[in-house]
Amino acid sequence: ASKRPGKVGEFLKSYQIEIRDRDGRKLDLHDEGVLWLKGGSVVSSYFRDETNTKERFKDGWFNTGDVVRIDGDGFVQIVDRATDIIIVSGFNVYPQEVENVLCEHPAVHSAVCVGEKNNVAGELVKAFVILKPGAEVSERQLMTYCKEKLSHYKVPRKIGFVTEYPVSPTGKVLRRELRRIKIGKN
């Protein structure tokens, strides 16, 4: 198989695959949605975790939690984690897209975006940014930068500056911890 930049490859023939929406309804294979798998090497439950087993396993199918796109040749692109998607006024916002735009700014070393509950929009985009050494930029300047490159609903409404992110023992950023951190007025 040939390599495709931004794609993780093709599925093994031993797997059955389905693309579903967040509520578990089956979509067309080439629609963007949550990847579900079935096959001999897919486990049937989580060890000693009944709650997550009920949420992720249905009728022999496993909900990977990954939002994917499959191109016409069967190559898979992972868009984001379904649990990380931010829903602003009914529109899906993929944190990775906003993070990539923030990281294009010359002052930004890294960025992580999460959703924050909002009474009007359901959620709004909240970003946490680590600046490059010696760099300076304001929250307003970063918001203006994002407005030039993103649809209005994707622009972070709050931006916090941090020196590090909370991480798990394996080094994964703990987005749930960032969701709890207050930025500005609430």
Order of alpha helices (4+ residues) and beta strands (2+ residues): beta-beta-beta-alpha-beta-beta-beta-beta-beta-alpha-beta-beta-alpha-beta-alpha
